Amino acid sequence: MKWNTLYIVFIFSLLLSCQDDAAKREAENLKARDKKEAIFKNISKAWGFNIRPFSPATQSIVAKWNEWSSFQTEIIQKPKSSIGAFQQKSKAIVIKADALKNNIPSQLDKPEVVSRIMAMITKLKSLDIYINLDNIPDQKVIELIKEANIEIHSIQNQMDEIVRRQGIRMEEGEAEMLHALDTVKGKPAVQPSNFKNPNGQPSPTVLPQRHP
C-alpha cells in the first residue's frame, strides 16, 4: 500500500512538472512572438527609401542607365507580409545596388559618383546583415535605413551637380564658337578695354563708320 501511494505521488508530481514546463514554453513562445511582431512593426514603420526627382538634364541621362532604373524599382517597393519579406528584400536591394557599378553613363562616370555608390552599397550590405540576424536589433536596422537614404541622396545630388557643371561648360563653348563664327564672317570682334596689341600699345576701340 505504501509503495502504491509513493508511486501515485511520483506520477502526480511528474505530471505537474510536465505541465509547468509546457506552460513555461508556451509563455516563452508568446514572448518571442510578441517581440518578433514588435520588431516587424518598428522596421515596417521606418522602412522607406526615397529617390527624389532628378533635374531634367540629369534625368535624360539616367533614363538610359538600366541598372539605376532596376535599382530604383527594387528599392521603392516595400514588403508588407512579414519580417522574412524584409529579409528577402534587403538581399535583392544589395544585388541591384552592386550592379550600379556597371555601365555608369560616361557623363556621370566620375570618382565622386563611384565613391558615393560604394558608400551606399556598404550601408545596404550592413542593413542586410543586421536584418538577417536571429535576434534582430531593430533600432540598428532603422538607423541604417536612414543612413542609406542619406547616401542615396548624396549620389543624386552629386550627379545633378556634375550635369549642371557640364551644362555651364557647354554654354561657354557655344559662346566661343559663335564668337569665332562672327570673326570668320568679317564682323570685328569687340575687344576688352585692357587688351594690348603685340607692340604693347592699347588697341583702339572699333567704332561704327558713319555714312553720309
Phi, psi and omega per residue, in radians:
M1 nan -0.725 -3.129
K2 -1.096 -0.741 -3.120
W3 -1.185 -0.618 3.098
N4 -1.089 -0.736 -3.141
T5 -1.123 -0.761 3.122
L6 -1.107 -0.685 3.139
Y7 -1.125 -0.735 3.129
I8 -1.110 -0.748 3.129
V9 -1.085 -0.723 -3.131
F10 -1.096 -0.816 3.139
I11 -1.084 -0.728 -3.120
F12 -1.117 -0.742 3.128
S13 -1.135 -0.664 3.128
L14 -1.137 -0.709 3.116
L15 -1.113 -0.753 3.125
L16 -1.100 -0.706 3.138
S17 -1.107 -0.739 3.128
C18 -1.126 -0.685 3.110
Q19 -1.140 -0.699 3.109
D20 -1.107 -0.759 3.128
D21 -1.090 -0.739 3.137
A22 -1.125 -0.698 3.128
A23 -1.142 -0.693 3.125
K24 -1.141 -0.764 3.132
R25 -1.092 -0.714 3.122
E26 -1.104 -0.735 3.128
A27 -1.127 -0.712 3.131
E28 -1.167 -0.685 3.106
N29 -1.114 -0.720 3.113
L30 -1.126 -0.714 3.133
K31 -1.126 -0.757 3.129
A32 -1.140 -0.687 3.127
R33 -1.147 -0.746 3.121
D34 -1.110 -0.697 3.130
K35 -1.141 -0.751 3.138
K36 -1.119 -0.677 3.124
E37 -1.155 -0.693 3.118
A38 -1.136 -0.726 3.111
I39 -1.101 -0.759 3.113
F40 -1.033 -0.785 -3.131
K41 -1.135 -0.713 -3.138
N42 -1.119 -0.793 -3.124
I43 -1.203 -0.715 3.134
S44 -1.070 -0.674 3.141
K45 -1.183 -0.644 -3.077
A46 -1.533 -0.300 -3.026
W47 -1.238 2.065 3.101
G48 -3.096 2.158 3.121
F49 -2.051 2.130 -3.028
N50 -1.860 2.010 3.019
I51 -1.829 1.875 -3.068
R52 -1.337 2.847 3.107
P53 -1.142 2.498 3.036
F54 -1.435 2.937 2.949
S55 -1.155 2.696 -3.125
P56 -0.955 -0.689 -3.126
A57 -1.140 -0.739 3.131
T58 -1.207 -0.690 -3.123
Q59 -1.071 -0.629 3.128
S60 -1.120 -0.485 3.103
I61 -1.454 -0.825 -3.082
V62 -1.143 -0.503 -3.117
A63 -1.042 -0.414 -3.140
K64 -1.631 0.000 -3.104
W65 -1.681 1.652 -3.025
N66 -1.073 -0.631 -3.124
E67 -1.111 -0.651 3.112
W68 -1.203 -0.738 3.126
S69 -1.066 -0.723 3.136
S70 -1.160 -0.734 3.108
F71 -1.092 -0.786 -3.131
Q72 -1.079 -0.778 3.138
T73 -1.069 -0.729 -3.101
E74 -1.185 -0.752 -2.958
I75 -1.384 -0.410 -3.113
I76 -1.512 -0.174 3.094
Q77 -1.419 2.126 -3.069
K78 -1.749 2.218 3.065
P79 -1.143 2.741 -3.100
K80 -2.361 -0.460 -2.901
S81 -1.359 -0.795 -3.003
S82 -2.803 3.022 3.081
I83 -1.143 -0.528 3.090
G84 -1.087 -0.601 3.114
A85 -1.165 -0.644 3.084
F86 -1.180 -0.650 3.120
Q87 -1.120 -0.755 3.112
Q88 -1.156 -0.684 3.139
K89 -1.120 -0.724 -3.127
S90 -1.084 -0.663 3.110
K91 -1.158 -0.737 -3.137
A92 -1.126 -0.666 3.131
I93 -1.131 -0.729 3.133
V94 -1.062 -0.721 3.133
I95 -1.084 -0.788 3.138
K96 -1.177 -0.651 3.129
A97 -1.156 -0.713 3.109
D98 -1.049 -0.590 -3.111
A99 -1.234 -0.288 -3.129
L100 -1.121 -0.341 3.123
K101 -1.236 -0.199 -3.102
N102 -1.758 2.493 2.988
N103 1.029 0.601 3.059
I104 -1.117 2.277 3.119
P105 -0.931 2.482 -3.047
S106 -1.001 -0.598 3.136
Q107 -1.144 -0.442 -3.065
L108 -1.912 -0.074 -3.088
D109 -1.372 1.281 -3.096
K110 -2.124 2.674 -3.126
P111 -0.972 -0.643 -3.110
E112 -1.201 -0.495 3.069
V113 -1.357 -0.816 -3.118
V114 -1.049 -0.736 -3.124
S115 -1.125 -0.619 3.121
R116 -1.265 -0.619 3.061
I117 -1.097 -0.749 3.135
M118 -1.118 -0.672 3.111
A119 -1.122 -0.702 3.100
M120 -1.135 -0.747 3.127
I121 -1.041 -0.709 3.115
T122 -1.048 -0.761 3.127
K123 -1.131 -0.737 -3.120
L124 -1.196 -0.607 3.082
K125 -1.192 -0.666 3.066
S126 -1.106 -0.732 3.085
L127 -1.022 -0.758 -3.134
D128 -1.110 -0.672 3.128
I129 -1.135 -0.860 -3.053
Y130 -1.206 -0.643 -3.081
I131 -1.311 -0.258 3.132
N132 -1.753 0.144 3.055
L133 -1.265 2.694 3.092
D134 -1.091 -0.750 3.089
N135 -1.877 1.614 -2.983
I136 -1.262 2.134 3.041
P137 -1.430 1.572 -2.993
D138 -1.044 -0.610 -3.136
Q139 -1.163 -0.624 3.080
K140 -1.175 -0.700 3.102
V141 -1.079 -0.773 3.129
I142 -1.081 -0.731 3.113
E143 -1.079 -0.728 -3.131
L144 -1.210 -0.554 3.055
I145 -1.077 -0.796 3.120
K146 -1.105 -0.746 -3.121
E147 -1.168 -0.655 3.100
A148 -1.128 -0.677 3.090
N149 -1.077 -0.709 3.113
I150 -1.069 -0.741 -3.141
E151 -1.160 -0.683 3.099
I152 -1.060 -0.826 3.138
H153 -1.139 -0.587 3.104
S154 -1.119 -0.716 3.094
I155 -1.072 -0.829 -3.101
Q156 -1.108 -0.771 3.131
N157 -1.072 -0.705 -3.126
Q158 -1.166 -0.722 3.125
M159 -1.131 -0.739 3.087
D160 -1.064 -0.709 -3.127
E161 -1.149 -0.727 3.124
I162 -1.094 -0.805 3.137
V163 -1.122 -0.667 3.119
R164 -1.091 -0.790 3.139
R165 -1.133 -0.687 3.108
Q166 -1.116 -0.622 3.104
G167 -1.137 -0.689 3.113
I168 -1.126 -0.782 3.134
R169 -1.104 -0.618 3.129
M170 -1.145 -0.742 3.121
E171 -1.092 -0.712 3.109
E172 -1.112 -0.707 3.112
G173 -1.117 -0.685 3.112
E174 -1.110 -0.675 3.131
A175 -1.120 -0.709 3.120
E176 -1.146 -0.665 3.135
M177 -1.124 -0.787 3.117
L178 -1.093 -0.665 3.111
H179 -1.078 -0.745 3.135
A180 -1.157 -0.686 3.130
L181 -1.118 -0.695 3.106
D182 -1.091 -0.686 3.140
T183 -1.144 -0.731 3.125
V184 -1.097 -0.635 -3.124
K185 -1.311 -0.091 3.087
G186 1.672 0.107 3.112
K187 -1.405 2.257 -3.135
P188 -1.153 2.256 3.119
A189 -1.330 2.367 3.099
V190 -1.363 2.082 -3.087
Q191 -1.722 2.617 3.100
P192 -1.110 2.694 -3.061
S193 -1.109 -0.430 -3.104
N194 -1.662 0.188 3.136
F195 -1.303 2.422 -3.141
K196 -2.125 2.528 3.054
N197 -1.234 2.936 3.123
P198 -1.000 -0.485 3.120
N199 -1.366 0.011 3.085
G200 1.580 -0.054 -3.131
Q201 -1.575 2.552 3.097
P202 -1.034 2.476 3.136
S203 -1.396 2.325 -3.140
P204 -1.177 2.550 3.123
T205 -1.242 2.299 -3.141
V206 -1.400 2.057 -3.128
L207 -1.873 2.559 3.100
P208 -1.155 2.452 3.139
Q209 -1.400 2.484 3.111
R210 -1.668 2.402 3.107
H211 -1.882 2.382 3.130
P212 -1.140 nan nan
